[in-house]
């Protein structure tokens, strides 16, 4: 099996078919019997190319007379995946990288370009120590854009709200591999017993930062093949996402509505927290999303959840003033989870963020109608952009004097009583949470 050929096909499908990275990898590898090392290589190179695309192109353009944007698509991808290996995978011999690239060119029936590819790559391999980044002191934005492969306009936008040091730390962590965070299903097992089971599989587990049922795993090969996962002893959920249920659920609550619920992390968490005394209604916009939620509900053994296809921006009149808590984890730019979904870098721009902010407000405007007096609206996103976060909260409170901001307390809370998490710890995602209560 030519692993680089698979990487090339995956990169093609991402760029030309608009397939998201995890789906593209799954489509090309699901039917193959690959080892843990082979799957690891494919993921590392695919993610590495997506995470470092601007930097890779910057390097290639220094050594190639034909600039990346003018290369044939297949050659462009072959150059990127090869230069990524030269720059970041020192355990692979440089000669092997160059030779394998030439094989890919020939396999794509582009024999006449094999000499060009070979020449540029060997020139780069001889000059790795001579590569110069833009001068940070002269143009910090350009420096950050190239070094961390992040759109310069987006960096300029973020620098309006954060310091240079904070943004550089954010960009750096966004190119790192995210830890696998799980929530233990305490209905079936406790944390210690799960840790013992995983240890038998040579999987290391460390405790979460804030919550007793959160943990971080390392050493996993394929999650879907693990009996402990299939049996519902745990589910994958970032600890920042768990905070929504942890902060929002109160002992008296019985009726909860999750309006943008897929794949069901918050739904299943809240269902576990309120237990058999309550009911969680879990909505999302398509059958495919509801199917994902149902799979998690069944695997975790929950029987207090009802799912339904429903657009969060469209009113369900039967639920007006009925919910003790509404969870609105709204569609957002996703900048807080780039290390998990690096293709977000190339799908997101400021125009889209402006559009998303309007969508978020329309959802808030609609779902606030479901909250009963004394009830709670939990607003959350997985982004760090204030326009999608605290600015939306201020807008909401300005337009709805029947709600107040309830100050969140804890080591994860900001001075303004809202949760503003950056992924700079290396553990949690970038995340935002606000707790809004309807007056009695």
Buried (B, 14 or more C-beta within 10 A) or exposed (E): EEBBBBBBBBBBBBBEEEBBBBEBBBBBBEEEEBEEEBBEBBBBBBBBBBBBBBBBBBBBEEBBEBEBEEBEEBBBBBBBBBBBBBBBEEEEEBEEBBEBBBBBBEBBEBEEBBEBBBEBBBEBBEEEEEEEEBEBEEEBBBBBBBBBBBBBEBBEBBBEBBEBEBBBBBBBBBBEEBBBBBBBBBEBBEBEEBBEBBEEEEBEBEEBBBBEBBBBBEEBBEBEEBEBBEBBBBBBBBBBBBBBBBBBBEEEBBBBBBBBBBBBBBBBBBBBBBEEEBBBBBBBBEEEBBEBBBEBBEBBBBEBBEBEEBBBBEBBEEBEEBBBBBBBBBBBBBBBBBBBBBBBBBEBEBEEBEEBBEBBBBBBBBBBBBBBEEBBBBBBBBBBBBBBBBBBBEBBBEEBEEBEBBEBEEEBBBEEEBBBBBBBEEBBBBBBBBBBBBEE
